[in-house]
């Protein structure tokens, strides 16, 4: 290894593995009767059990545990995600090892830390010569599919079918990459991803085989475009202010003082709070990045929504713009922070409401079809998010109590009853956990796991 490479790895370790260690998210599991086969993942051994569980892996993007009622949220009810917590296991001390989207996803998919899998940021490509867990399931007789947001810049490997958003994707009338090329779907992204997931579950798979299905939501990633009816429903709601919303960082380090994560300054008026581009007066906030501020709004909304969709969105957009233009110039600094915080919460939570509704559709189908009897359902987020704590949005800091990655597992069918696990968890072990559900043991190549030692699987504790 060259000296330069050694230095780079040290730098990556410092920047990403020490500084950015404990962001938030969540995970839930649902049931299966598992027979451990003892097959070894990297020896391509097959699982002989005739009763291998189906696996439904649900992941959202930037869903903070503070916005899940199973975790005691004061902001929103998420009854369908809570169903998983009630049926199974809720992890309350789980963390990710890299608190940003694509690197966290690479870690979950490969079971390897960032400095090993090489995906250090959202820009550089993922080395897809590495093995990801869907490939192992596919090779061992599972039907595999992926729908939603991958965010790698690569098409997924190891899946029999897929429809994924390119890069970050769009909320309204999104484009998707498919095995047959790029297509555009009319509608709202969370509904579309769910429609495709249900279509595949009902008629798109080989029903003689168990399945491993990745159902991956874009929401609630910035810049938080709700479905039009949710936009109207949540606009005007007022949310409790976090105690540390007006943190002055006086006792904090340079990173906290200089972070470009403050709601007051870096939450952009058009892109984020949705003062329409054609109504926004840039003199009000001259220091923001106007190209990003207006350009993203136009790309995500103005250039994508149909005329009919704009009629629905306009009912709210017109009120936001009028409120901003009438009141912003005379607001105090604290009032401006509160105004942006409320706009942020209204849209962020509205997108989560759609995620919860749609997860309910899928869970209902698992129940109605009987699949729930032998399907492990996992719910997680790629990391957590600041919801105004310390005056921040975003996800790049390791503040205890905010950015731990709560994840919940419910065992559908043979319910274990609600339980909570407080033992510290690291999200990079999730890959190994899922292997174990499929009946595979893992080797040192993958991080070992304790997750399923907690699960009383068919009456037998699974050894690590
Ligand atoms: Ca993310």
Boltz pocket constraint, residues with backbone or C-beta under 6 A from the ligand:
constraints:
  - pocket:
      binder: B
      contacts: [[A, 60], [A, 61], [A, 62], [A, 100], [A, 101], [A, 102], [A, 382], [A, 383]]
      max_distance: 6.0
